[in-house]
Amino acid sequence: MVERSDRAPLLDWEEIPSTEKPADGAPAAASPAEGRQSSPSGSRGTAGCAGFGWSSGPEDAAPPCRSEADGCSAPPATSGAPPAAPERQLPPDKEERLSDSGAREVSLEDRMVKWEEKDQIVSVFVVTFNTRTGNMLEWCLPKDMDLEGVEFKAIASGSHRVSTDFIYFRKGRYFGLACFANMPVESTEERGARMKSVGILSPSYTLLYRYMSFLEHQVRLQLQSPGHYSPLEAFYEDKRALLPPSGQDVVTAFPANAWGAAINHSMHPEMKITHPAGCMSQFIRFFGEHIMVLWKLALLRRRILIFSPPPVGVVCYRVYCCCCLANISIPGVGVAVPEFRPFFYVNVADISALENELSYVACTTEKIFEEKKDLYDVYVDNQNVKTYRDGLKPLLRLSAADKEKYRKLTEQRQMLLYSQEENGDCVSSEEDLFILFFLEQNNRIFQTLSEVAGSPDPTVTQDSVRAMGLDPHGDRLFLLHLLEIYGYDSLLVSEQLCCS
């Protein structure tokens, strides 16, 4: 149900659940908590975040499933909606312990969800293309916001070739989403085309999807009626964030003190996919069995740059999906490794920022990046994954275990599609299946390594490598890189693990 906000009369972007009472005799609507219990397979908490309950917004009604082989299943309703409110609300920084008197415990999950559901928009802006000066910032709120360079992020290089697009990007310590549109006009001054982009900034990328439709509508409005900013002004007043003074220039998708450093580094909160071409199932079908190469490189926290001409939106989803390949939910694992940061869309103005990054995944439309070999470890052009690092080149070859894992992944997908078609299973989704597959594989590797490290004989043998789901011969170099990066220096590697 779409309602206007009671805080601003012009707002029509919010999707909120109906508060109408059921008629007499009608069954009461299930609470969000009940929805989570009845639909465990549709929970991103299980697949994408290993039960940590990151929320991407209010719980929506479950969408109809789609079983087309070339399509994408609709994203499941997220499971992070908070349970029924207790009689008294506690501050987010305090936790009420469960006592004999039956007092309700406010869990870490609930507090994380409350934070995520707050409005966190720090800026809204309009960017336009001027035939004389190029991309330029036309309007923004707040007026004193540092938006230098955002005009080249909100309108990607080469965007004049497409009619519409959307772009995720990083700006300092914030994430941004901009919707672009290109409209033909009968104007010699504008050279027959008017191009604009409307965007927002937030500390988190997980909630930006909520405003995709609003931004798409606003950019069309700006094209048809330039200078009409009142809906954007009302939007900002309604959604603007009340952030503490900036202390450190660190990008985070949730409060740093809300969860340990291990989860910050090793898990990525859900970014709800709003475009079917960008979901995980399409991402894996696009790369085929070479998804296993990207999986290893992501787990090794390499700098991955994806090149693609516009449109950029689908490629931004590939950035996010690539991050999800490296999810680990075992506490303590990954504390010492660089955080695998999604930069989303980057251009030449980001070169200085990328030079200082130890680990990231990003996408670009600018071919010149391929020549900047010191900026990345892995360059992905269409479906071609390549590297100029001699130490990484052997990792581009598929091992026997890689092919077997891809076979199992394909088999599980076919079983899911069959279940959806034959049994009408609209709860399970390909997204959950794929993300959970790699999460379990990663956990399996590090659980085995932890067991070996704690044994009287801390030696990685062929049997322990097989227990990780790896090839004792073909994955030896990958394993050595893994031991070094994740700090398993005390482990010995059996001489039986020879190179293939």
N, C-alpha and C positions, 0 to 999 in steps of 0.2 A: 504494500500500500504506500503510495507516495503522498506525502502531506507537506504543506508549507511549514516552515519553522515558525514557532511562536515568538522568536526573537527578532525576526526581520521579515517584513511582509513580502519581499521580493524573492525569497529563497524557495526554490522548488527542486533542489538537488538531493534532498535527504530521503532515503528509503528507510522507513521505520515500520515496525510491526503494528498490526492493528490492535487497538485497545478496546474494541467493541466487545461487550459482554455477550456470551452465547445465549441463545434463546432458551426458554425453559425446556428441559428435556434433552437439549443438545449436549453432547459431550464437551467437556472443557478442553481447551487447547492444551497440548502438552507443554510443560515448561522446557526451557532450553536444556536443563539438566536431564530431563527425561528423554529429550531428543538425542542427547549424546549416548545415553544408555541403549536406546533402541536402534541406533544407527552407528555402531562402532566402526564399521568398514568405511563409512563416509567421513570419518574423522581425520582431519589433517593433523591433529595432535598425535595420532598414532603413526602416520606415515611421514609427513614432512617434518614434524618436530618431536617425534618420539615421546608423545604424551606430555609435553611441557605446556600445552595449552595456549600457545600464541594465537591471538585472535586476529582475524582480518575484518572484523566488523560484525554487525548484528546477524543473527542466524536467519537465513532466508529459507523459504520453503524449498524442499528438495526438487531440483529440476528434473525433467524427464531425461532418461538416459538415451544415449545415441550409440548405436552399434555398427555404424558404417565403417568399413575397413579403412577408408581414406579420411574419415572425419575424426573429430576429437570429442571425447565424452565431455559433457558439460561439467564445469567445476563443481565439486560437492559442496553442500552447505558446510561452513566451517563449524568446528566444534568448540570454539573458544568462547562462546557467549557465556556470561556469568550466570550462576545459578540464581534461584529466587532470592531476592534481597532479604537479609536477616532483619530482625526487628529494629536493631540499631546499627548504623553504619560506622565502621571504624576508619580512622585515618589510614592511608595506604602504607605508612611507615611503621605501623604497629600491628601486631598479630595477636589475636585473641586465642588463647590456648583452649583446647577441649578439656573441660573439667567434669567432675562428677555431677555438677548441677546442670549439665547439658548445654553449656554455653557453646555457641557455634564457633568453630575454628575458621579463621580467614586464611586461606592457603596462599602460598606464593603464586600459584596459578591465577587465583582470583585477583590478586593485586596487580599482576602483570597485565591481565585483561583490562582492568580498570584504566591502567595507564594507556594502553593501546587505543582504547575507545575515546579518549579525549581528542578534541579538535586540536591539531598541531600544525596549522597552516601559518607559516611565518612570512610569506610574501605571495602576492599575485601580480602578474605582469602581462603586458601585451608587447609583442615584438612584431615589427613589420619589415618588409623588404622595400628599400628605396632605390629607385633606378640610378640615382646619382651617387649615393653614399653607401649603398649595400644594406646589410642587416643593421637595424638600429632599434634600441629600446624606445618604444612609443609612450608607454605609461606604466606606472607601477605603484603599489602600496606595500609597505610604508615608503614614503618619499626618500628617507635616508638609508634605505636598505642598499648594501653593496651588491649590485647586480652586474658588475663589470664582466663582460664576456658571455653573459647569458644569452645575448642575441645570436651568438654563433652555436649555442647548444639547442635553443628552441627551434631554430630553422637550420636543419642539417645541410651540409654541403651536398649539392645535387638534388635538393628537394623540389626544385622547379620542374623536375621531370614527373612528379606525382601530384595527384589532386588532393589527397588527404594523407595524414600520417600522425603518429603519436611517438613521443620520444621520452624515455627515462634518462636521467643524467645526474651527475654529481656537481654541486656548486659549493666549494669549501666543505663545511661540515654538514651540509644539507643535501637532501635528495630532491630532485625535481621531476615533474611531469608536465609536458607541454603538448598541446594538440595543434597541428598545423593544417592549413587549408589553402588551396590555390584556386582562385576564381577568375575565369576569363572576363575581361571588361573591355568596353569600347573606349579606350583612352590611349592616345599616343604618348602621353606623359608617363603612363604606367606600362607602356609597351605591351598592351593587350592582356596583362595579367596582374592581379592583385594578390599578394601573398602575405599572410599574417599567421601568428601563432599566439595562443593564450596559454599561460602556464602558472604553476604554483610551486612553492618550495615547502619542505617539511623535514623534520629531523629523521623521519622514517619513511622507507619506501613501501611499507606494508599496507598503508592506508590510502595511498594516492589513487588506487583504482576506483575508490568511491566516487571520485569527482570527474572521471573520464567523460561521462555523458554530458555533464555540465560544461566542461571545457570545450567539447566538440560543438555544443550548441552556441557557446559564447564566441568561438572563433568564426562561425558562420554569421553571427550577428555583427561582429566587427567588420567582416568583409562587406556585408550588405549596408550597414549603418556605421561607418567609422566614427570613432569618438564617443560612442554610447557606452559609458563606463559604469552607470549606476548599478547594474546587477553585480558587477565585479566588486564594487565598493561595498555593497550589502553582504556579499559572500565573505569578504575579508573581515568585516566587522563581526560577522556571525561565527567565523571559524578560526580567527586569529589565535595563535598560541600565546600563552603567558609563560614564557621561558625564563629561567634564572639567568643572571648575567653570564656571558660566555667566559668560561674558564680555560678550556683546552679545545683545540681544533680537531676533535676526534669524532668520526662518524659512527653512529651507533643506531641500531634499529629498536633498541629498548633501553631502559635505564641501566647503566653499568652496575649500580649497586643492587639491582633486582635479581641478578643471577651471577654465578661464578664466572671467572675468566675463561674457564674451559668451555662453557657453553657459548659464550660470546665468540670464541674463536672457531668452534667446531660445528655449530648449528646455524642455519639461516632461517629466520622467520618466513612464514608464507607470504608470497606476493600473489594475490589472487589474479588468475589469468582471465582477462575479459575479452580476449580475442582467440577464437578457436585455432587459428593457424599458429599460435604461439605456445601451445601447451606442451607438456613434457612428452606426450605420446608422439606428436609431430616431430619434436626435437630428436627423439631417438630414431624414428623412422627416417629422418633426413640424413643422419650420419650412419645409419646401419650399424654393422658390427664394430665400426671404428669409434663408436661411442665408448668402447672399452679403453681406447687410447686416451680419450679426453678424461675419462674417469681416473685413470692413473695419474695423469698430469695434474688434474685438479687436486687429488689427494696429496700429491707432492708439493702443493702450493706454488706451482709455477705461474709465471706471468703470461696470461693467455690473451691474445688480441684477435678479435674476429672481424674480418673485413667483409663488407657487403654494400652494394649500392642501395639507395633508398628503394622502398620504404624501410625505415629504421625500426619501427615498433616491434615487428616479429623478431628482429635480431636482438633487441633489448631483452626479450623473453629468453632467448638462447643464452644470454649472459646469466640470467637468473637460474635457468635450468642447469647450467654448468656449475654454478655454486652449489646447487643441491646434490650434485654427484659426490661432493666431499663432506656431506653431513656425517657427524659422529655423535652418538649420544652417551658414550661412556664417560662419566665424570673423571676429570683429571687428564684426559687425553687431549693433546693439542695445546696445552697451556703455553709451552715454550716456542711453538711454531708461529710464523707470521699469520695474521688474520687474512683469510681469503676474501678480499673485498670486491664487491660488485661496483665497478665504476660506470657501468652502462655505456651511454654514448660519449665518445671523446673526439676532440679535434686537435688541430695543431696548437691551439692555445693551452692544451692540457699537457704538453710535452714536459714542461718543467715539473709538474706534479707527478707524472708517471716516472720520472727519473729517480724519484725518492721512494718509490714503492717497491717493497720486497716481494709482494704477492698480490695479484689482482686478476680480474677478468673484465674485459671491456670490449666494445665494438666501435667501429668507425666506418665512415663512408669515404675516407680520404686515403687514396692509394699510396701517398707519400710515406705513410707509416711503415710500409714494408721495407723501405730503405733504412729506417731507424732501428737497426738490429739490436742496438744496446738497450732499447726500451722494452723488449719482450723476450720471452723464452720460446714461445710457441705462437705461430701465425696461422690462422685458419682463414682460408680463402674459399668460399663456397663449401664444398665437402672435402677440400684438400687440407690436411693437417700437416704442417711442416715446421722444422726447427733448424736453426743454424748452429746449435750447441751440439758439439760432437758427443758429449756425454749423454745427451737425451735422444739422439737419433735411433739407438737400438730400441727405445721404448715405443717407437712408432710402429714396430712390427707386432702383429698379433701373436700371442702365445696360444698353445693348445687350450689352456685354461680360459683364456679370453673368449675363444670361439665357443667353448662349452657353456660359459656363463651367458653369452648372448643367445645361444640355443635355448637355454632354460628360460630366459627372459621372454623370448618370443613365444615359447610354449605356454608360459603363464598368461601372457596376453591373449592368446587364442582361446584358452580355457575361460578367461574372463568374458571375452566377447560372446562365446557360446552360451555362458550362463546368462548374460544379459538378454540374448536373443530368445533362448528357450524358456527361461524361468522369469523373465521380466525383472531381472535384478538391476534396480536403479540406484542401489546404495553404494555398491562397489564402483570404483572408478579407475581408469587407466592411470590417472595422475598419482593416486595413492599407491597403486601397484608398483609403478616405476620408481618412485621416490623411496618407498619402503624396501625395494629390492636392493638398491645401492646402500641405503642406511644399514641394512642387515649385513651386507657384504663387508662394509667398513668396520662395523662392530665386531664381526667375526675375526677379522685380521688382528685388531688390537686386543681383543679378549684373549686370543691365542698367544700373542706376544707377551701379554701380562702374565699369563700362566707359565710360559717358558722362563720369563725373568724371575719368577718366584720359586722356581723348582731348584732342587739341589744341583742339577746340571744345566745351567742356562745356555744351552746350545740349540740353535735353530737347525733342525734336521729336515730331511725330506718329508717325513711324516707330519711334522708340525707345519711345514709349508703347504702340504696338501690339505691340512685341517683348516688353513686360512682360505682355501679355495684358489690357491695360486699354483703355478707350474714350477716345480723345483728347478728346472733348467731354464725355461724361457722367461721366467719372472725373477731370475736371480738379481739382475741389475736393479730392477724396480724395488726389490726387497732391500737391497743394500742402501739405496737412496732413502727408503722409508725409515730404516733403522737410524740413519744419520740425522734426518730432519726431525724426527720425533723423539730423539734423545735416548734411544735404546743402545747406548754405547757399550754397556756392560755385556751385551749378548754376544756369544760366539756364533759364527756361521760354519756349519759343517763343510768340510772339504768336498763332500759328496755333491754339494750344490755347485756344479760346474756350469760354465757358460754353454749355451747350445750352439 
